[in-house]
Amino acid sequence: MSDAHRKAFVAESEEGITELNNALLDLESDPDDDEAMDSIFRIAHTLKGNASAMGFESVSELAHEMEDLLDEVREGHIEVDIELMDLLFDSVDYLDAMVGDIAEDGETDIDASGVEADLREKLETGSVGGDTDTADSGDTADDAAAEAADETDNEAAEVDAEADDAAETTEEEADDAAEETDEEATEDTADETDEETDEPDAATADAGGAAVAADDLPESIANAELETSEAVYRAEVGLGDTEMPGVEAIFIMQEIESAYDRIGTQPAQETIEDGDFEETFDVFVIDISASEIEGILSELGKVEFASVSAITPNVDDPIAVAEAIEGGTAGETAEPSAESAESDSGTETTADDDADDTADSDEDDEESEESDSSDDSDDSGGRSSPGSSDRSGPGGSGSDETDIQSVRVDVNQLDELYNLVEQLVTSRIKLRREMEREGIDSDNLDELDKITGNLQDTAMDMRLIPLSKIVDTFPRLVRDVARETGKQVNFTVTGEDIELDRTILTEIRDPLIHVLRNAVDHGVEPPEEREKKGKDPTGNVSLTATRDRDHVNIEVSDDGAGLDPEMLKEKAIEKGVKTESELERMEESEIYDLVFHPGFSTAEEVTDVSGRGVGMDVVHNTVKQLDGTVNVESELGEGTTVTLRLPVTVAIVKVMFVEVGGTEYGIPVKNIAEVTRANDIRTTKGDEIINHDDEIYPILRLSDALDEPSSVNGDGMLLRIREEHRKVALHCDKVIDQEEVVVKPLEGVLSGIPGLSGTAVLGDGDVVAVLDVVTL
């Protein structure tokens, strides 16, 4: 198994586990949520199939046991209760740990036999009312040979028991290839049926329907009353050189299925998953334009050849489609019945017709151009109108001309690109300084500056990832903490589409977890206490993200007890953090910020959840290292809000260079409100101040703060800092220039030095310290 295959499996599984957690939460809140139930079943089945195909049998077996239990829950034989939900969540945790091992070591040795036994026990004692073959197959999940021997009986039982649902096979192949089905819209038949009916109308009315459907064409589609605007397309897919064609095919089919309604394959899906196909295989989808299918196929790296053609743009007779696929004629003309031919009025389209009319539908979706050969084209961008002669599925060479709209890039390549852009920015600064030193006109570099800036913006945008990448796992976290602490909590997320740099997103995950755990444990009161206060017994915790220019604000709020300033003061004195006189001079907002002090905790007892005095100081330090800020607002009895303010991107920052005692320093331009001459300084009670718009700003001389001798021959310069950062004016000897530079954060023991946020390497090789105006 190649490293690329393993990474693809891990990425797919991690995403599936996140979706599984959230779907389980939906089911827990509403046991009658059929959509959540179907989603849970589909994801568990996909995990089982992928793991089996990749050879991770322990993962596959656990997912298989879950699938067996979920099948009985879906049938209504087992009630959705707390015991069931805890068991399913525990199973998901095991799956998550196993996938984590595979990501790090390429294999897992986690023993899940205990939770598997619990799943089987729940299945056997949960008032199972259906046939027992499903349970039997679950009991022998680790015995592939026995399952293969009972394959025929199990499959027949499944078809009988699940004639009205998307059936799920419960046995695993000895050759590690799981039999997969489309949960929402497909049903695999056990073998190619030998029962063919001469009465399609009767077959259509029959709920079984499988007798007239193709091998992988589900009865739900064969019996559906499809709208005349729905079209069936055949996507022929050819793979490049690969050692594992079956695995690659699985990923391709999942990509298609995640976006479109896949109704079948040719050959049968299990055959494709085994890699037992001649160069190409076919996937059939409905109700989507050919250009959209081609778009997703063109994004997949292992697809060497793809051809899309329409079987029929208007489907009145799904049985005819089923017979066309079953007979292997899908790539040619799908001949309708006499009745449907009359009703369609010539709307059937052959693959040859599609090849002739490639130009009619090769438009990009965004352009939405009308076809030159048909005035009946619908505005929906590819779907044919009733009675139209739309030939939206290009065939032959037409599909090769489809523009590739996006590509998948390894994150290491993105990091390398970003590093190269950083070097380019540094070289640009060096070139400009050299030209100025030699007295050469540097105006000719303006165009280079513009191009470099655009490249820099593009490279940074490529690193932006939506906040949902991490917050999608938080509902489960809040649920677990609430269960541990005996509280009832309603959790909401707003602004999950806000994007942040990948580095920031990775670093901020743990701090957000700390804040959320505190909100549930320290903030929200127990149900009985809330009722005594006249509150709803269910508390509310919310995470809200908003964009503010080049920053993102993330607020975590609760409607709990709030922080008691007097208690915070007592704790501060008790722990020696502040003296009583110091506390008296502090504003209330500064009192709340005491929670960020190392070892500071208001918890009366230490639990597994919190109370050890760690966490909030980690939040503060991490946010600070990311050049962000964090603050707390609270109202006693009403709740608390923790706000994290973070830059959207990192590394390349516009910096103003100043001189202090002959040494050059940098100050981020975003922190500076105004630059003026220091000719209006006044002294009050021994402190230097300036007045701006009737506001008094204390002056901080950088020569004193940085222990540098002042070499100013005159008044010097003042940099008034924006109030949201700090109400102060910095005094320096002179202002040199401002440039966009690459700022590297301080690491190790240097990371905690107050007043310093990082260093910038200039074009001449000089290293300049970049100041942190908040802690200076």
C-alpha positions in Angstrom: 0.0 0.0 0.0 1.4 3.3 -1.0 1.8 6.3 1.3 -0.6 8.3 -1.0 -3.3 5.6 -0.6 -2.9 5.6 3.2 -3.1 9.4 3.4 -6.2 9.4 1.2 -7.8 6.7 3.4 -6.9 8.7 6.6 -8.3 12.0 5.2 -11.5 10.4 4.1 -11.9 8.5 7.4 -11.3 11.5 9.5 -13.9 13.5 7.6 -16.3 10.6 7.9 -15.8 10.3 11.7 -16.5 14.0 12.1 -19.7 13.7 10.1 -20.6 10.5 12.1 -20.2 12.3 15.4 -22.4 15.2 14.3 -25.0 12.9 12.8 -25.1 10.9 16.1 -25.7 14.2 17.9 -28.6 14.9 15.6 -30.1 11.5 16.3 -29.6 11.9 20.0 -31.6 15.1 20.0 -34.3 13.7 17.7 -34.5 9.9 17.6 -37.1 10.2 14.8 -34.6 12.0 12.5 -34.6 9.6 9.5 -32.1 11.7 7.7 -29.6 11.5 10.5 -30.1 7.7 10.8 -29.5 7.3 7.0 -26.4 9.4 7.2 -25.0 7.4 10.2 -25.6 4.2 8.4 -24.1 5.4 5.2 -20.9 6.7 6.8 -20.4 3.6 8.9 -20.8 1.5 5.8 -18.3 3.6 3.9 -15.8 3.4 6.7 -16.2 -0.4 6.7 -15.7 -0.7 3.0 -12.7 1.6 2.8 -11.0 -0.1 5.7 -11.6 -3.5 4.3 -10.3 -2.6 0.9 -7.2 -1.1 2.4 -6.5 -4.1 4.6 -7.3 -2.5 8.0 -9.5 -5.4 9.2 -9.8 -4.2 12.8 -11.3 -1.0 11.7 -13.6 -2.7 9.2 -14.8 -5.2 11.8 -15.7 -2.5 14.3 -17.5 -0.5 11.7 -19.2 -3.8 10.6 -20.5 -4.4 14.2 -21.8 -0.8 14.3 -23.5 -1.3 11.0 -25.3 -4.5 12.2 -26.6 -2.7 15.3 -27.6 0.4 13.3 -29.5 -1.8 10.9 -31.7 -3.0 13.8 -32.1 0.6 15.1 -33.2 1.8 11.7 -35.7 -1.0 11.5 -37.2 0.1 14.8 -36.2 -3.1 16.7 -33.9 -1.3 19.1 -34.8 2.0 20.8 -32.6 5.1 20.6 -31.7 5.7 24.2 -28.8 7.1 26.2 -27.2 3.6 26.6 -27.3 3.1 22.8 -25.9 6.6 22.1 -23.0 6.2 24.6 -22.2 2.9 23.0 -22.1 4.3 19.5 -20.1 7.3 20.6 -17.6 5.0 22.3 -17.3 3.0 19.1 -16.7 6.2 17.1 -13.9 7.1 19.6 -12.3 3.7 19.0 -12.5 4.3 15.2 -11.0 7.7 15.6 -8.1 6.3 17.7 -7.5 3.5 15.1 -7.4 6.0 12.2 -5.0 8.2 14.2 -2.7 5.2 14.6 -2.8 4.5 10.9 -2.0 8.1 10.1 1.1 8.0 12.3 2.3 4.4 12.0 0.6 3.0 8.9 -1.2 0.4 11.1 -3.1 0.1 14.3 -2.8 -2.4 17.2 -5.7 -1.0 19.2 -7.9 -3.8 20.6 -11.6 -3.0 20.1 -12.9 -6.4 21.1 -14.5 -5.0 24.2 -16.6 -2.4 22.5 -17.4 -4.9 19.7 -18.7 -7.4 22.3 -20.8 -4.5 23.8 -22.2 -3.8 20.3 -23.1 -7.5 19.8 -24.7 -7.7 23.3 -26.8 -4.7 22.6 -27.8 -6.2 19.3 -28.8 -9.6 20.9 -30.6 -8.2 23.9 -32.3 -5.2 22.3 -35.5 -6.9 21.3 -34.4 -7.7 17.9 -37.6 -8.6 15.9 -36.3 -9.3 12.4 -34.4 -12.3 11.0 -31.3 -13.4 12.8 -29.0 -13.6 9.9 -27.8 -10.1 10.4 -26.9 -10.7 14.0 -25.2 -14.0 13.0 -23.1 -12.3 10.5 -22.1 -9.7 13.1 -21.1 -12.4 15.5 -18.7 -13.9 12.9 -17.2 -10.6 11.7 -13.7 -11.9 12.3 -14.3 -15.1 10.4 -14.3 -14.2 6.7 -14.2 -17.8 5.5 -17.4 -18.6 7.4 -19.1 -15.5 6.1 -18.2 -16.4 2.5 -19.7 -19.8 3.0 -23.0 -18.4 4.2 -22.9 -15.6 1.6 -25.9 -16.8 -0.4 -28.2 -17.3 2.6 -27.3 -13.9 4.1 -27.8 -12.0 0.9 -31.2 -13.6 0.2 -32.3 -12.8 3.8 -31.2 -9.2 3.3 -33.2 -8.7 0.1 -36.3 -10.1 1.8 -35.9 -8.0 5.0 -35.0 -4.7 3.3 -37.1 -4.6 0.2 -38.2 -1.1 0.9 -34.9 0.3 2.0 -31.4 0.7 0.6 -30.1 -2.7 1.6 -26.7 -3.1 3.3 -24.7 -6.3 3.0 -23.4 -7.5 6.3 -20.8 -10.0 5.3 -17.2 -9.2 4.4 -15.3 -10.7 1.5 -12.3 -12.9 2.3 -10.3 -11.0 -0.2 -10.6 -7.8 1.9 -13.0 -6.1 -0.5 -16.2 -4.9 1.2 -19.5 -5.1 -0.6 -20.7 -1.5 -0.8 -24.0 -0.2 -1.6 -25.5 3.3 -2.1 -27.3 3.9 1.2 -29.6 6.6 0.1 -30.5 5.5 -3.4 -29.1 2.1 -4.3 -29.7 -1.6 -3.5 -27.3 -4.3 -4.5 -28.8 -7.5 -5.7 -27.0 -10.6 -4.4 -26.4 -12.1 -7.8 -27.5 -11.3 -11.3 -31.2 -12.2 -11.1 -32.4 -15.1 -13.2 -35.9 -13.9 -12.9 -36.9 -11.6 -15.8 -40.4 -10.5 -16.2 -42.3 -10.0 -19.4 -44.7 -7.6 -17.6 -42.8 -4.4 -16.7 -45.9 -2.6 -15.4 -46.4 -5.3 -12.8 -42.8 -5.3 -11.9 -42.8 -1.6 -11.5 -45.7 -1.8 -9.1 -44.0 -4.5 -7.1 -42.0 -3.2 -4.2 -39.4 -5.8 -4.9 -38.6 -4.5 -8.3 -35.2 -6.2 -8.3 -36.3 -8.7 -10.9 -36.3 -6.1 -13.6 -33.4 -3.9 -12.4 -29.8 -4.2 -13.5 -27.2 -5.6 -11.2 -26.4 -2.2 -9.5 -29.5 -0.3 -10.5 -31.5 0.1 -7.3 -35.2 -0.7 -7.2 -35.8 2.7 -5.6 -34.7 4.3 -8.9 -36.4 1.7 -11.1 -39.7 2.3 -9.3 -39.3 6.1 -8.9 -41.6 8.5 -10.7 -38.7 10.5 -12.2 -39.4 14.0 -13.5 -39.0 14.4 -17.2 -36.2 16.8 -16.6 -34.0 14.1 -15.1 -31.4 12.6 -17.3 -29.3 9.5 -17.0 -25.6 9.8 -17.8 -22.9 7.2 -18.3 -19.4 8.2 -17.1 -16.7 5.9 -18.5 -13.6 6.1 -16.3 -10.2 4.9 -17.1 -7.4 4.8 -14.6 -3.7 5.6 -15.0 -0.9 3.3 -13.8 -1.8 2.1 -10.3 -1.0 -0.8 -8.1 -4.4 -0.8 -6.5 -7.1 -0.1 -9.1 -9.8 -1.3 -6.8 -8.9 1.3 -4.1 -8.6 4.1 -6.6 -12.0 3.1 -8.0 -13.6 3.3 -4.6 -12.3 6.8 -4.0 -13.6 7.9 -7.4 -17.1 6.4 -6.9 -17.3 8.0 -3.4 -16.4 11.4 -4.9 -19.2 11.0 -7.5 -21.6 9.7 -4.9 -20.9 12.6 -2.5 -22.2 15.1 -5.0 -24.6 13.3 -7.3 -27.2 10.5 -7.4 -25.3 7.4 -8.5 -27.7 4.7 -9.6 -25.4 2.0 -10.7 -22.1 0.8 -12.1 -20.9 -1.5 -14.9 -19.5 -4.0 -14.0 -21.0 -4.7 -10.6 -19.6 -2.5 -7.8 -18.0 -5.4 -5.9 -16.2 -6.3 -9.1 -14.9 -2.8 -9.5 -13.8 -2.7 -5.9 -11.8 -5.9 -6.5 -10.0 -4.1 -9.3 -11.4 -6.8 -11.7 -12.2 -4.6 -14.7 -10.6 -4.1 -18.1 -9.0 -0.7 -18.2 -12.3 1.2 -17.7 -15.5 1.0 -15.7 -18.8 2.8 -16.0 -20.7 4.9 -13.4 -24.3 5.9 -14.0 -25.8 9.0 -12.5 -29.0 11.0 -12.8 -30.3 14.5 -12.7 -27.0 16.3 -13.3 -25.3 17.9 -16.3 -22.6 16.1 -18.1 -20.2 19.1 -17.7 -20.5 18.8 -13.9 -19.7 15.1 -14.0 -16.7 15.8 -16.2 -15.6 18.6 -13.8 -15.4 16.3 -10.8 -13.6 13.5 -12.8 -11.1 16.0 -14.1 -10.1 16.9 -10.5 -9.2 13.3 -9.6 -5.5 12.6 -10.0 -5.7 9.0 -11.0 -8.3 9.5 -13.7 -6.4 9.2 -17.0 -9.5 9.0 -19.3 -13.1 10.0 -18.8 -15.9 10.1 -21.3 -19.5 11.1 -20.4 -22.5 10.4 -22.6 -26.3 10.6 -22.1 -28.4 7.5 -22.1 -31.6 9.5 -22.2 -32.2 13.2 -21.4 -35.8 12.5 -20.4 -36.7 9.4 -18.4 -40.3 8.3 -18.3 -39.4 4.6 -18.4 -36.8 3.7 -15.8 -37.3 0.1 -16.6 -35.9 0.8 -20.1 -32.9 2.4 -18.5 -32.4 -0.6 -16.2 -32.6 -3.0 -19.2 -30.2 -0.9 -21.1 -27.6 -1.0 -18.3 -28.2 -4.7 -17.6 -27.8 -5.5 -21.3 -24.5 -3.6 -21.5 -25.9 -1.1 -24.1 -25.8 2.0 -21.9 -22.9 3.5 -23.8 -24.9 3.1 -27.0 -28.6 4.0 -27.7 -31.0 3.3 -24.8 -34.0 2.3 -26.8 -37.3 3.2 -25.2 -40.5 1.2 -25.3 -43.0 2.0 -27.9 -45.1 3.9 -25.5 -42.3 5.9 -24.0 -40.9 6.6 -27.5 -44.2 8.3 -28.4 -44.4 10.3 -25.2 -40.8 11.4 -25.5 -41.3 12.7 -29.0 -37.8 12.1 -30.1 -36.0 13.3 -27.0 -33.9 10.2 -26.7 -30.2 10.9 -27.3 -27.5 8.4 -28.2 -23.9 8.6 -27.4 -23.1 9.1 -31.1 -25.5 12.1 -31.1 -23.6 13.5 -28.1 -20.3 13.2 -29.9 -21.7 15.2 -32.8 -23.1 17.9 -30.6 -20.1 18.4 -28.2 -20.1 22.2 -28.7 -23.7 22.4 -27.4 -22.8 21.7 -23.8 -19.0 22.2 -23.3 -19.7 25.5 -21.6 -18.4 26.3 -18.1 -21.2 26.4 -15.5 -20.3 29.9 -14.5 -20.7 31.3 -18.0 -24.1 29.7 -18.5 -24.0 30.3 -22.2 -26.8 29.1 -24.5 -26.2 26.2 -26.8 -25.7 27.4 -30.4 -27.6 24.4 -31.7 -30.7 24.4 -29.5 -33.0 27.2 -28.4 -34.6 24.9 -25.9 -31.7 25.0 -23.5 -32.7 25.4 -19.9 -31.1 28.1 -17.6 -30.3 25.4 -15.0 -27.0 24.8 -16.7 -27.2 21.4 -18.2 -30.6 19.9 -17.4 -32.9 19.4 -20.3 -36.3 20.9 -20.3 -39.4 18.7 -20.9 -39.6 18.0 -24.6 -36.3 19.6 -25.4 -33.6 18.0 -27.5 -30.7 18.9 -25.1 -27.6 16.9 -25.8 -25.7 18.0 -22.7 -23.4 15.0 -22.4 -20.3 15.4 -24.6 -18.8 12.2 -25.9 -15.6 11.2 -27.7 -12.9 13.8 -27.7 -15.3 16.5 -26.3 -14.7 15.4 -22.8 -11.0 15.8 -23.2 -11.5 19.5 -23.8 -13.2 20.1 -20.5 -11.3 22.8 -18.5 -10.0 21.6 -15.1 -11.4 24.0 -12.6 -9.4 22.8 -9.5 -6.6 20.4 -8.6 -5.6 18.7 -5.4 -2.2 19.8 -4.0 -0.3 18.3 -1.2 0.0 20.7 1.8 3.8 20.4 1.8 3.8 21.9 -1.7 1.7 24.8 -0.5 4.1 25.3 2.3 7.1 25.3 -0.1 5.3 27.8 -2.4 4.7 30.0 0.6 8.4 29.8 1.7 9.5 30.8 -1.9 7.1 33.8 -1.8 8.7 34.8 1.5 12.1 34.6 0.0 10.9 36.6 -3.0 9.6 39.3 -0.7 13.0 39.5 1.1 14.9 39.6 -2.2 12.6 42.4 -3.4 13.4 44.4 -0.3 17.1 43.7 -0.7 17.1 44.8 -4.4 15.3 48.1 -3.6 17.7 48.9 -0.8 20.7 48.2 -3.0 19.4 50.4 -5.7 18.7 53.2 -3.3 22.2 52.8 -1.8 23.8 53.0 -5.3 21.6 56.0 -6.2 19.7 54.1 -8.9 16.1 55.1 -9.6 14.0 52.4 -8.0 10.7 53.5 -9.6 11.2 50.7 -12.1 10.6 48.2 -9.3 7.0 49.4 -8.8 5.8 46.8 -11.3 7.8 44.1 -9.6 6.3 45.2 -6.3 2.8 44.9 -7.7 3.4 41.5 -9.2 5.1 40.2 -6.0 2.2 41.6 -3.9 -0.4 39.8 -6.1 1.6 36.6 -5.9 1.9 37.0 -2.1 -1.9 37.5 -1.8 -2.6 34.5 -4.0 -0.2 32.2 -2.0 -1.8 33.3 1.3 -5.3 32.8 0.0 -4.4 29.2 -1.0 -3.5 28.5 2.7 -6.9 29.7 3.9 -9.1 27.0 5.4 -12.7 27.5 6.8 -13.1 27.4 10.5 -15.5 24.5 10.1 -12.4 22.3 9.6 -11.9 22.3 13.4 -15.2 23.4 14.9 -17.2 20.6 13.3 -15.7 18.4 16.1 -16.8 20.7 18.9 -20.5 19.7 19.2 -19.4 16.2 20.3 -16.9 17.8 22.7 -19.6 19.9 24.3 -21.9 17.0 24.5 -19.3 14.8 26.3 -18.3 17.5 28.8 -22.0 18.2 29.6 -22.6 14.5 30.2 -19.5 14.3 32.5 -20.6 17.3 34.5 -24.4 16.4 34.6 -25.4 19.5 32.7 -27.8 20.2 29.8 -26.2 22.4 27.1 -27.4 23.6 23.8 -24.4 24.4 21.6 -24.5 26.6 18.4 -21.9 27.6 15.9 -22.1 30.7 13.7 -19.6 31.8 11.1 -18.0 28.5 10.5 -17.3 29.5 6.9 -14.9 32.2 8.0 -11.4 31.4 6.7 -8.1 31.5 8.5 -4.5 30.6 7.6 -3.8 26.9 8.0 -1.1 27.5 10.6 -3.4 29.6 12.7 -6.3 27.2 12.4 -4.1 24.3 13.6 -2.7 26.2 16.5 -6.0 27.7 17.7 -7.8 24.3 18.0 -6.6 23.4 21.5 -7.1 26.9 22.9 -10.7 26.9 21.7 -11.2 23.5 23.3 -10.0 24.9 26.6 -12.4 27.8 26.4 -15.4 25.6 25.5 -14.7 23.2 28.3 -14.5 26.1 30.7 -17.8 27.5 29.4 -19.6 24.2 30.0 -17.8 23.3 33.3 -17.4 26.7 35.0 -20.0 28.7 33.1 -23.2 26.8 32.7 -24.9 25.9 36.0 -26.4 22.5 36.8 -30.1 22.2 35.7 -31.5 22.3 39.2 -29.5 25.5 40.0 -30.6 27.2 36.8 -34.3 26.4 37.6 -33.9 28.0 41.1 -32.6 31.1 39.3 -35.5 31.2 37.0 -33.5 30.1 34.0 -34.1 27.4 31.5 -32.5 24.1 32.8 -30.7 23.8 29.5 -27.8 26.2 29.2 -26.6 27.9 26.1 -23.0 27.9 24.7 -22.2 29.5 21.4 -19.2 30.0 19.2 -19.4 32.9 16.8 -16.8 33.9 14.2 -16.8 37.3 12.4 -14.3 38.9 10.0 -13.0 42.4 10.8 -10.7 43.5 8.0 -7.5 41.5 8.3 -8.6 39.9 11.6 -11.1 37.3 12.7 -12.9 37.6 16.0 -14.0 34.3 17.6 -16.3 34.6 20.6 -17.2 31.8 22.9 -20.2 32.8 25.1 -22.3 31.1 27.7 -25.4 32.2 29.7 -24.1 30.7 32.9 -23.2 32.1 36.3 -20.6 34.6 35.1 -17.4 35.6 36.8 -17.4 37.1 40.3 -14.8 39.9 40.4 -14.6 39.7 44.2 -13.8 36.0 44.1 -11.2 36.6 41.4 -9.5 39.2 43.7 -9.5 36.8 46.6 -8.0 34.1 44.5 -5.3 36.5 43.2 -4.3 37.5 46.7 -4.4 33.9 47.9 -2.1 32.8 45.1 0.2 35.8 45.4 -0.6 37.0 41.9 -1.5 40.5 42.9 -1.5 42.6 46.1 -4.6 44.2 47.5 -3.4 47.7 46.6 -2.6 46.6 43.0 -6.1 45.1 42.7 -7.7 48.3 43.9 -6.1 50.2 41.0 -7.1 47.7 38.4 -10.2 48.1 36.1 -12.8 45.4 36.1 -11.7 44.2 32.6 -8.2 43.7 34.0 -9.6 41.7 36.9 -11.2 39.3 34.5 -7.9 38.9 32.7 -6.5 37.4 35.8 -7.9 34.0 34.6 -5.1 33.9 32.1 -2.4 33.9 34.8 -0.6 30.5 35.1 -2.1 28.3 37.8 -5.1 30.6 38.3 -8.4 28.7 38.8 -11.7 29.5 40.4 -12.8 25.8 40.6 -13.6 24.6 44.1 -12.5 21.1 43.3 -10.3 19.4 40.7 -12.1 17.1 38.2 -11.2 15.3 35.0 -12.7 18.3 33.2 -11.0 21.3 34.8 -9.9 23.0 37.9 -6.2 22.3 37.7 -5.3 25.9 36.8 -4.0 25.0 33.3 -5.6 25.9 30.1 -6.5 29.6 30.0 -2.8 30.6 30.3 -2.2 28.3 27.4 -4.9 30.1 25.5 -3.3 33.4 26.2 0.2 32.4 25.3 -0.9 30.6 22.0 -3.0 33.5 20.9 -0.2 35.9 21.7 2.4 33.9 19.7 0.0 34.1 16.7 0.1 37.9 17.1 -3.5 37.9 18.4 -5.2 39.0 21.6 -7.7 37.5 24.0 -10.0 39.1 26.5 -12.8 38.2 28.9 -16.1 40.0 29.4 -18.5 38.8 32.1 -21.6 39.8 34.0 -22.4 38.0 37.3 -25.4 35.8 36.9 -25.7 36.4 33.2 -22.7 34.7 31.6 -19.3 35.1 30.2 -17.8 35.8 26.8 -14.2 35.1 25.8 -13.0 36.8 22.6 -10.0 35.7 20.6 -8.9 38.2 18.0 -6.6 36.6 15.4 -4.9 37.7 12.2 -6.3 36.0 9.0 -2.8 35.3 7.8 0.7 35.2 9.4 4.4 35.7 8.5 4.3 38.6 5.9 3.5 41.8 7.8 3.7 45.5 6.9 6.2 46.9 9.5 7.3 50.5 10.3 11.0 50.6 11.0 12.1 53.0 13.7 15.5 53.9 15.2 16.2 53.9 18.9 19.8 54.6 20.1 21.2 53.7 16.7 19.4 50.3 16.6 16.6 49.5 14.2 13.3 48.0 15.4 10.0 47.2 13.7 6.5 47.9 14.7 3.5 46.4 12.9 1.7 49.1 10.9 -1.7 47.7 11.9 -0.9 48.7 15.5 -0.2 52.3 14.7 -2.9 55.0 14.6 -0.8 58.1 13.9 2.9 59.2 13.6 3.7 62.8 14.7 6.7 64.8 15.9 7.2 64.7 19.6 6.9 68.5 20.1 3.8 68.6 22.4 4.8 66.5 25.3 3.6 67.5 28.7 4.4 66.3 32.2 1.8 65.4 34.8 2.8 64.1 38.2 6.1 63.1 36.8 4.6 61.2 33.9 5.0 62.3 30.3 1.7 62.5 28.3 0.2 63.9 25.1 -3.3 65.0 24.4 -5.2 63.8 21.4 -8.9 64.7 20.7 -9.3 65.4 24.4 -7.9 62.0 25.3 -4.7 61.6 27.4 -2.1 59.1 26.2 0.8 58.2 28.4 4.2 58.2 26.6 6.5 55.2 26.7 10.0 56.0 25.6 11.4 53.0 23.7 14.9 53.9 24.8 13.9 53.2 28.4 11.8 50.1 27.6 14.5 48.6 25.4 17.5 49.8 27.5 18.9 51.7 24.6 20.7 55.1 24.8 18.7 57.9 23.2 20.6 59.6 20.4 17.8 62.0 19.5 18.9 65.5 18.6 15.6 67.2 19.0 12.1 66.2 19.9 12.1 62.8 18.2 8.9 61.0 16.9 5.8 59.7 18.5 3.8 56.7 17.3 0.3 56.7 18.8 -0.9 53.2 19.1 -4.5 52.2 18.3 -6.7 52.1 21.4 -7.9 48.6 20.8 -4.4 47.4 21.2 -3.1 49.8 23.9 -3.7 53.4 24.9 -0.1 54.6 24.7 2.2 56.7 22.5 5.7 55.3 21.7 8.6 57.7 21.5 11.5 56.9 19.2 14.5 58.8 17.7 13.3 58.7 14.2 11.1 56.8 11.7 13.0 55.2 8.9 10.6 53.5 6.5 7.8 50.9 6.2 8.0 47.6 4.3 6.3 44.3 4.0 8.6 41.8 5.6 8.6 38.2 6.7 8.2 38.0 10.4 9.4 34.9 12.1 7.9 34.2 15.6 10.3 33.7 18.5 10.6 30.1 19.6 11.8 28.3 22.7 12.9 30.4 25.7 12.7 33.6 23.7 9.0 33.2 23.0 8.1 34.6 26.4 10.1 37.8 26.3 7.6 40.7 26.9 7.6 43.3 24.2 8.9 41.1 21.4 6.7 39.3 18.9 9.3 38.1 16.4 12.1 39.0 14.0 12.3 40.1 10.4 15.2 39.5 8.1 15.9 42.4 5.8 17.3 42.3 2.3 20.9 43.1 3.5 20.8 40.2 5.9 20.2 42.3 9.0 17.9 40.8 11.6 15.5 43.3 13.1 13.4 42.7 16.3 9.6 43.3 15.8 8.0 44.8 18.9 4.8 43.7 20.6 3.1 46.9 21.6 0.7 45.2 23.9 3.3 43.7 26.3 6.1 46.2 25.8 
